[in-house]
Amino acid sequence: MVPSPRNPLWGEEFNFLVDQLPVEVTITIYDWDTACKCKVIGSVTIAVLSEDETGASWYELDSKFGQICLRLRSTKAFPDSDSSFEEFTGAESPRKMILKKQHREMIEGIGPLQTIYKLPHDEIVHQSYSCALERCLLYHGRMYISQWHLCFRSNVFSKQLNVIIPLQDIDEIKRSQHSLINPAITIFLNAGAGGHGTPRSCSQNGRIRYTFASFWSRNRTFRALETALQSYEATLEAEKQVRAHVLLQNESNSVLGSKTDSIKTPEKNIEKSTLQPFINEHVLADVTSKFFPGTTEKFFSTILGDNSMFFQQYRDARKDTDLKLSKWCASEEYGGRVREVTFRSQCHSPLCPPDTAVTEWQHASFSKDKRNLIYETKHQAHDVPFGSYFEIHCRWSLTTSSSTCQINIKIGVNMKKWCILQSRIKSGATDEERSLQDFGGCL
């Protein structure tokens, strides 16, 4: 626990690592009046029984001084879950491959990452440096760099301060200065990244940052951080290739097996697994109908493809920033392909901040003859009031006819919980999304 210059934000995420479920998560709210003293406002204990995702719910603090709104999501973290990867794919993850190359006594040994941060035993300190974390003052401590995390610990003024930053959440590292004379390193996190043991600061453009100073050698530490990030990205890329190869092999085996079964028992009916709906169809309403000069496949490659620059140009024209597009990947849950898009978007409502972090989940599915395409999106704004209460759902239905395809567009606001401004949110979000559905006049 550390003092923070601001209150928690709507949609702010906090990540916790646990060995197994069920667990109990205790959340305590403090009021920091000075650097050394704090007052407990209240706390609440929540039981997490299994892997699941709950909607936004309000919880009473034990002090009766207020409430907190939480949305819980528990899932297996792939880098830390080798057994599940082996169970479903029959292959070892690159993390376990790396561990097998290390000495057994190092893996089984207990280090600071295990005693302080309760990280798995395969987390080994590669580098450690003496430095200070910038808050209302400099908290001197020690930085630990492992293959998967950047950690920091301080015990100034008898206040323990622990920070855990997964390398996957780091967007950028920069050389900076503290008080003009103290060389420092500033770490910027990805949009929507959660808090990791300590409240963090925000820069002027809204990006979340941590600043470390008072290094013996700032440049040496900076190079070590760059090396750690490059190594992590290389490991992650190798992991994706292993996953893709194994999944492709499993799909080939399943197709071959189904053909063999159909030859042996042609009358056998195989029940297909039911796919989950990607969006809530009940909230959708017709908006408009457009025509695209080409087939559905051309639309996908031109507008939505991994190699298309359309989204980058479109967001630049809207003056959106920090755009990050993941690659399309196959989805067993929804069918077709899915990907995640994050960016910072300008807000035009007087009730909202100047801009907000946005996460958009996209789903695309072709018919067997490739003449029909369903393109669906879920749009979540993180920094707007009641942002965790609603999502904007959209569906584009494309049908090919001769040399063109017709596009029918439906949108709607999916309220995950009732609030007093529900009608205002629906009308404002619908009008905003309606103005974007022609991709800025490109259709």
VENNOR-V430855 format. One record per residue. RES is the residue in one letter. SS is DSSP state (@ for helix, = for strand, . for the rest). Layout:
# VENNOR-V430855
RES;SS / RES;SS
This chain:
# VENNOR-V430855
M;. / V;. / P;. / S;. / P;. / R;. / N;. / P;. / L;. / W;. / G;. / E;. / E;. / F;= / N;. / F;. / L;. / V;. / D;. / Q;. / L;. / P;. / V;= / E;= / V;= / T;= / I;= / T;= / I;= / Y;= / D;= / W;= / D;. / T;. / A;. / C;. / K;. / C;= / K;= / V;= / I;= / G;= / S;= / V;= / T;= / I;= / A;= / V;= / L;. / S;. / E;. / D;. / E;= / T;. / G;. / A;. / S;= / W;= / Y;= / E;= / L;. / D;. / S;. / K;. / F;. / G;. / Q;= / I;= / C;= / L;= / R;. / L;. / R;= / S;. / T;. / K;. / A;. / F;@ / P;@ / D;@ / S;. / D;@ / S;@ / S;@ / F;@ / E;@ / E;@ / F;@ / T;@ / G;. / A;. / E;. / S;. / P;@ / R;@ / K;@ / M;@ / I;@ / L;@ / K;@ / K;. / Q;. / H;. / R;@ / E;@ / M;@ / I;@ / E;@ / G;. / I;. / G;. / P;@ / L;@ / Q;@ / T;@ / I;. / Y;. / K;. / L;. / P;. / H;. / D;. / E;. / I;. / V;. / H;. / Q;= / S;= / Y;= / S;= / C;= / A;= / L;= / E;= / R;. / C;. / L;. / L;= / Y;= / H;= / G;= / R;= / M;= / Y;= / I;= / S;. / Q;. / W;. / H;= / L;= / C;= / F;= / R;= / S;= / N;= / V;= / F;. / S;. / K;= / Q;= / L;= / N;= / V;= / I;= / I;= / P;= / L;@ / Q;@ / D;@ / I;= / D;= / E;= / I;= / K;= / R;= / S;= / Q;= / H;= / S;. / L;. / I;. / N;= / P;= / A;= / I;= / T;= / I;= / F;= / L;= / N;. / A;. / G;. / A;. / G;. / G;= / H;. / G;. / T;. / P;. / R;. / S;= / C;= / S;. / Q;. / N;. / G;. / R;. / I;= / R;= / Y;= / T;= / F;= / A;= / S;. / F;. / W;. / S;. / R;@ / N;@ / R;@ / T;@ / F;@ / R;@ / A;@ / L;@ / E;@ / T;@ / A;@ / L;@ / Q;@ / S;@ / Y;@ / E;@ / A;@ / T;@ / L;@ / E;@ / A;@ / E;@ / K;@ / Q;@ / V;@ / R;@ / A;@ / H;@ / V;@ / L;@ / L;@ / Q;@ / N;@ / E;@ / S;@ / N;@ / S;@ / V;@ / L;@ / G;@ / S;@ / K;@ / T;@ / D;@ / S;@ / I;@ / K;@ / T;. / P;. / E;. / K;. / N;. / I;. / E;. / K;. / S;. / T;. / L;. / Q;. / P;. / F;. / I;. / N;. / E;@ / H;@ / V;@ / L;. / A;= / D;= / V;= / T;= / S;= / K;= / F;= / F;= / P;. / G;. / T;. / T;@ / E;@ / K;@ / F;@ / F;@ / S;@ / T;@ / I;@ / L;@ / G;. / D;. / N;. / S;. / M;. / F;@ / F;@ / Q;@ / Q;@ / Y;@ / R;@ / D;@ / A;@ / R;. / K;. / D;. / T;= / D;= / L;= / K;= / L;= / S;. / K;. / W;. / C;= / A;= / S;. / E;. / E;. / Y;. / G;. / G;. / R;= / V;= / R;= / E;= / V;= / T;= / F;= / R;= / S;= / Q;= / C;. / H;. / S;. / P;. / L;. / C;. / P;. / P;. / D;= / T;= / A;= / V;= / T;= / E;= / W;= / Q;= / H;= / A;= / S;= / F;= / S;. / K;. / D;. / K;. / R;. / N;= / L;= / I;= / Y;= / E;= / T;= / K;= / H;= / Q;= / A;= / H;. / D;. / V;. / P;. / F;. / G;@ / S;@ / Y;@ / F;= / E;= / I;= / H;= / C;= / R;= / W;= / S;= / L;= / T;= / T;= / S;= / S;. / S;. / T;= / C;= / Q;= / I;= / N;= / I;= / K;= / I;= / G;= / V;= / N;= / M;= / K;. / K;. / W;. / C;. / I;. / L;. / Q;@ / S;@ / R;@ / I;@ / K;@ / S;@ / G;@ / A;@ / T;@ / D;@ / E;@ / E;@ / R;@ / S;. / L;. / Q;. / D;. / F;. / G;. / G;. / C;. / L;.
